[in-house]
Amino acid sequence: MLTDLHSQVVEDIDGNIYVTVSIGTQVWMAENLKTTRYNNGKPIPIVTDDKAWKALETPGYCWYKNDVNHRETSGALYNWYTVNTGKLCPGGWHVPTEQEWSAMERSLGDLNIAGNKLKEAGNAHWKNYLSGATNESGFTAIPGGLRHSSGIFPLYGDSYAVWWTSTTYDEEDAWNHGLHDSSSRAFKGFDSKKNGFSVRCLKN
């Protein structure tokens, strides 16, 4: 069996409670992270201004479209400098490496079919064009949007879920994994560390 849907919960430093799910041999959060503080209690800077976000080469986060109403459903968007602190996830948890993300997707078959098994089923959040989303994994991925390194929230953001890994690609880029509403695939790539992407935590 690929998943264990008898989930437990984990709490972050802000008191947010997250459902978790076992996929293969790993235990994942089944919701996007939404903490505004590191696990040592220190606040993460919130950055709303486009130009300030573009210039940022230190940790920062925002809500999608700078609207706090996205907090409960899609969580926060963090730049990679925040991920790289190693203090973003609750104690006993961490931002997964590129290899750990890939291992999870392989446990679901491969990239060509993993997207359907990771996405929330139905059309409440995804348009799911050309996709037969089943959420067989229990991961319950929804489109969390994104923030471009330029500081803007692109119009196509509502169609994407993109999550950071903790693995750097080069001085300017880091690896990420994601889903799109028009495809059954999962994808991986590398993008500017200044981008704002979602985060899912993995149990140590």
Secondary structure, 3 states (H helix, E strand, C coil): CCEECCCCEEECCCCCEEEEEEECCEEEECCCCCCCECCCCCECCECCCHHHHHHCCCCCEEEHHHCHHHHHHHCEEECHHHHCCCCCCCCCEECCCHHHHHHHHHHCCCHHHHHHHHECCCCCCCCCCCCCCCCCCCCCECCCCCECCCCCCCHHHHHEEEEEEEEECCCCEEEEEEEECCCCCEEEEEEECCCEEECCCEEC
